[in-house]
């Protein structure tokens, strides 16, 4: 699940009349605020009015507050209707395809709820605790899918979800952002600081995931299969600890010793052409601004826990029926894990950053993608490896050769594009086309 980085504080608050006025800006991201009201508007449709931060929360019940919070999700809350259908179909043993579809659609809306509520909760917990909340719940669908798959012994399925999430970020989401930003425009430029960060992170991720495969090949001629497996498991445990330490070091650098660098960078214009344009974008684009939380602490907490529990239930029934669904539809389980689940996780905020890129600025989107890959590569993957160690499941970093090769070439293509420093919409079309080709290969494999 993509996470939006921290945004600048707002200079003024809207009137109460503005809080209840439907959003009209088509370029507004799904998960970013408009004035002081949190919503997911991305089209012409208005949103249902809900209580603002200036209202007396004590006069409303917790259930009513949660109801209003869900209404803020606008069109995406329609998919919540599939939550009871998915749970009921799983409990009663309905048709496996219907059960899988119901739970898949419910996961999309629940992932949006998790993202929204965790973002609200981080306002109350401070920077460090908020970052840990975002790290834990920022990719809740991938994390929970991996945990459920591991508990069922589906190690390959858990690995496929991790690879698929990274591919979705760097190909589908980034490609969509390039198309949205550069369509009907001339050649545009990346902000090289953001591009270099994404490029370096992709290389680190690729090395961490490819190295065990190379190591497995190196051991093949001189060791028995069981010895090789034991060494790969030990190597994966050690590497997972290193990745955890690296992530902790990044958080300390980001939130502790050098936090001022990131504040400056967000205060700067993530511009495409000039500093003046950047200032205008920063002042006029609500995606770059931050406001007071629109949910109380208790409401955000309950909403986060309820949505997370819903994802766990939907994921359980989805994986329970995945074998029959794959057999009936002739699609591979790898396709479901590497393509469908990451799309369900990333679609709400993926649509948000694509919409935010319409002003010709993809640097904000790159920052979101960097954050998401950090969470997957440095937190979720090593967490699953260590969890497998605890529950006696041989979860390793030795991914399937086919997936490793796909990741390598995807990183190679995106890295070449970023280092060029310039882009047009056709570059985005090529990234989306590559993702479609990979999805086709995984479907038929």
N, C-alpha and C positions, 0 to 999 in steps of 0.2 A: 504494500500500500504506500502510495506516495505521500510524503509529508511536506507541508509548506513551511519554509523557514520563518523565523521570527520577523515581525514587521515593525515598522516605526510607529511610535505612539501618534494618535490622532491629535490635531491641534484644537479641534472644537467638536462639540456634540450636537447632534441634530435635535430638532424639536420633536415633541411627542407626536405631532401630526405626521412628520416625516417617517417616524418609526412604523406607522401603520400604512404607509403608502406603498403600493406594489412596485417592485424593482422594474425599471424599464431599460436598463443598459444591457444590451445583448452581449457585450464583451465581458461582463462580470463573471468571474470564476464561480464554479459550483460551490466551493467550500470557503470562499473568502467573503469578508463582511462588506456590506453596503451601509455607509454611515455607522451607526452604532448597533445595527441589527445583524446578527449572524444569519446567513441564508445560503442557499445553493443555486440561486437563479442563474441560468445560462441562456435563457430565451426570453420570449415576450411575456410568458405567463407570469402572473403575480404570485405572491406567496400569501399564505394564510397569516393573519396578524397574530403575533404572540407578545408576551410581556417583555418589555425592555429592561435594561439594568436599573432604570430609575424608578421602577415600580416596587410596590411593597410586596416582597416575596412571602412574607409571613402570612399574608391573607389568603394564600393559595395552598392547596394541598400538594404534596409531593407528586401524586399521580397527575394532577392537572398541570403542574410545571413540566413534567416529562412529556405530556401530551402536546403542550405548546412547543416544546423543543423539537419534537418529531415533525410538527407542522412546518417548522422553519426549513425543513429539507425540501420543501416544495414538491416537484414532480417525482423525485426519487422515492418519496415515502409511499408511493403507490405499490412498489415492489414489496413492502412490508406485509401486504396481504398474502404473499406466498409463504410467510413464516409459519403460520399455523397449518397451512396446507402441507408444507414440507414435513413438519414434525408429525402431523397426524398420519400422513401417508407412510412415513417410516415406521411408526408404531403399529399401524394396522396392516402393513405388508402389501401396500398397493403396487401397481405396476412399477417396475424398477426405473423405467425411463421417466415416468411422471414424477416419481420421488426425486430422482436426480435433478430434473429440470426445476421443480418447485424449490428445492434446497439451494440450487445454484443461483436462482433469481433472488432468493431471500438473502444470500450472502452478500450480494451487491449492495442492497440497502443497509444491511447490518454493518458492512465495512465503512460506509459513509457515517453511520451513527458512532462507531468507535472513533473514527478520525475526529469528528466534530466534538464529541464529549471529552476525549483526551486532550484536545487543544484547549477546550474551556478549562479543564481541570489544571492544566499546567500554569494558568494564570495565578492560581492560589498557592502553588507549591514552590515557587521560586525557580530560578534558572536550572540549578543542578537537578533537583527532583523532577522538575518539568521535563528536562531532557531525558531522564531515565524513564519517565512515563511514556514519552514519545518513542523511545527506543523499544520499550516493551510492547506497546500497543500500536506503534506506527505501522508495523507489518503484521497485524494480528492474524489476518487470514492465512498468510504463509506460515507463521509460527504455529498456529493451532493446527493447520493441516499437517505440518511436519510432525507435531506431537502425536496427533491421532494416528497418522500413518506408522510412526515408530511403534506405538503401542500395539498395532496390529501386525507388526513385522514387515511392513511394506517399506523397506529401506529405499528401494529404487524409486518409489513414488515420492517419498520425501525429498530425495535428491533432485528429482525432476521439477518439483515445485520451486526449489531454490534457483535452479538454472533458468527456468521459465520466467521467474520474476525479474531477474537481471536482464534477460533478453527483452522482456516487455518494456522495461525502463529505457534501455539504450537504443532500441530500434523503433518500437511502436509509439511510445510517448514522445521521444525526442523527434522522431520523424514527423509526427502530427504537429508538433510545435513549429518545426521548420516550415512546413506547408502553411500553417496558419499565419506565421510571422512574415513570410517572404512572398506570399501570393500577390501578384500584381505590383510587386516592388522590384527595384533593381538589386544588384548584389549588395548584401548586407554583411556585417562583420560581427564575429563573436567578441565578447570581452575575454581576452586571453587568460586572465587570472582564473575565471570560472572554467574556461575550456581546459586549461592545464590541470586544474584540480580533478575534473572528470576523467581526463586522459590518464593521469597518474593512478587514480583509484581503480580504473578499469584494468590497468596493467597489474597492479597488486592483486586484485581479485583473480585475474586469469592465472597468474603464477601460483597463487595458493591452491587453486582448483586443478591446475594442470600438473603440478609437480608430483602429486601422488601417483598419477597415471604413468608418468615417466619413471618414477621410482619402481613401480610395479613391473614395468618392462625390463628395467635394469636388473631386478632380482630374478627374473624368470628363468635364466639359464643355469643358475647355480643353486637354487633353493627349491624345496618342495612347495606345493601349493599351500599347505597349512602354515608353513613357516613364513611365506610371503604375506599371507593374510594377517598373521600376527604382527608382522613388522609394519604393515600398512596401517593397522589399527593403532599401534603405538605411535607411529608418525602422526596420524590424524589427531590423536589426543594432545600430543605436544604442540602441534601447529594450532589447534583450537585455543590452547592456553595463550599462545603468542598473539593470536588475533584478538582475544579478549583484552590482553594487556595493551595492545595497540589501540583498541577502541577506547579503553579507559584513559590512555594518554591523550587521545584526540579530544575527549570531553574535557580533560583538565586544561589542555591548551586552549580550547574554544571558549570554555566558560570561566577559566581561572586566569592563567598568566597572561594570555593575549586576547582577552575578550574584546578589548578596545579595537582591535583590528577588524573584527567582524561587525562591530557597531558602525565603524567608519564605512566599511564596504556596503552595508545596507543603507547607510545614509547617502552614499554616493548614488548617482544615477547609474543603474544597470543599463547603460545606454547603448544604442546601436550606432548613432551618428554623431551626436555632439553633446556637450555638457548642458547646453540650454534645453535641448530636448529631454535630457535625463531629468532635469529639475522639474519640467512640466509633467513628465510621466510619474515622477515620485509624488508630486502634489495632487495629481488628478486621479491616479489609479488607486482604488481602494485595496488592491491586492498587495500594495507596498506599505499599508498602514495597519496599525494595531489599535484596538480599542479595549474598553473595559469588558470583562466577561459578561455575556448575556444570560448565563445560567448561574444559579447558586452552587456552592460547593457540594451540598448534598444531592442536588439534582444531577449535576455532572457525574458524580461518583456512581449513583444508582444507574444512570443511563449507560455509563461505560461498562459496568459489571453486567447489566442485563444484556447489552448488545454482544459482549464477549461470550456470555453463556449461550446466547442464540447462535453465534458462529460455531461454537463447539458442538451444539446439537445438530445443526445443519451439516457441518463437515462430517460428523459421525455417520449420519444417514447417507450422505453423498458417497463416502468411501465404502459404506456397506453395500451399496448397489452399483459400485463402479464396474465390477467385473461383468455383471449381466448387461449393464448399459453399453459397455465397450463391445461386448459380443453381438448384441442386437443391432447396434448402429455401425458396426464394422470399423469403429475408430479405436485407436490404441489407448491403453491406460496412460502411456507417456504423453499423448496429446492432451488428455484431460488434465493431467498434472502440470504440464509445462506451458500450456496455452490457455485453457479455459479458467483454471483457478486463478492464475495471475491477472487475467483480464477482469474477473469478478472483483478481485482485490483492488486493482489500480484504476478501474473505470471511473469512479466518482471524482477523485482528485486528478486523474489523468485528463479528464474533460476540463477540469478547472484550469490547469496550467496551459492546456491548448487554447482555451478561451483567453487567458491572460496574455498569450503571445500574439494576439491579433494586432497589437500596437507596434509590431515589428521588433519586439524585444524578447529574445529567447534566453537571455542570461538568467532571468528569474527562474525559468523552467529548468535550466541546467543546474541551478542551485538546489532545486527540489529533487532532481534526479540524483545528484551527488549524495544528498541526505538519505535517499531511499537505498541506494547501493551500499552506503556505509552501514546502514542498519542490517541489510541482508548479509553482506560479506563479513562484517566484523562482529555482528551480534547474533543474528538468527542462526546462521550456519554453524558457528562454533558452539552455540547453545545446544543445538540438536546433537552435535557430536558428543558433547559432554553428557547430555541426557541419555543418549544411547549407551554410554559407558556405565551410567548409574543403573539403568534398567536391563543391562546385559543384552543389548542389541548392537550388532557390529556396524553402527553408523560411522562411515569414514568419509574422507575427502576424495576418495578414489571414485570419481564419477565415471559413468559409461563413456567409452571412447567416442562414440558418435556425438554425444552431448558436449564433450570436451572440445572436439573439433569445431562444432557449431559455435561454441562460445569464443574460441580463439579467432575464428574468421570474423565474427561479429565485432569483437573488440578491435581487430585490425582495421576493419572498414570505418568504424566510428572514429577511431584514433586518427586515421588519415584525414578524415573530414575536419576534425577539430584542429589539427595542426595546420591545416591550410588557412584557417582563420576567417574564411569567407564562405558564404552559403547563399543559395537561392532555393526556391521551393522545390526544384527538381531533386535536390539532395534529400529533402524530406521524403519525396516520392520513392526514391531509391531505397531508403531505410525501411519504409513501410513495405515495399515490394520484397525486400530481403526477409523481413519478418513473415510475410505471407508465404514465401517459398519454404522457409523453415517450418512453418505451421503445416504446410502441405506434406512435407517429408515426414513429420512426426505423426500426421494423421494416417498415412498409408503404411508406416513402418510396423 
